[in-house]
């Protein structure tokens, strides 16, 4: 497997895998294969189909994750997660990446 590991401050932060292997990982995880639209810019097509952060509660419940568990995994307090779920707060980039990872919403993570 041709994996590239990107580290920050000596700690692994990202793993880059070839497209075919990424597709196989999605299939193994029970998710639909990723599709790239060549005619439209990726950012505009993703923005139209991405769930809003006010849908975090529904996504969390659909995955069977307790709010306390998701908050702990993401690195925020349960109270702050509740504010994100209610729309009172917009998460910063690090929290968006963690939510994207734990809830399986790839478009929420912005390139850093």
Buried (B, 14 or more C-beta within 10 A) or exposed (E): EEEEEEEEEEEEEEEEBEEEEEBBEBEEEEEEEEEEEEEEEEEEBBEEEBEEBEBBBEBBEEEEBEBEEBBEBBEBEBEBBBBBBEEEBEBEEEBBBBBBBBBBBEBBBEEE
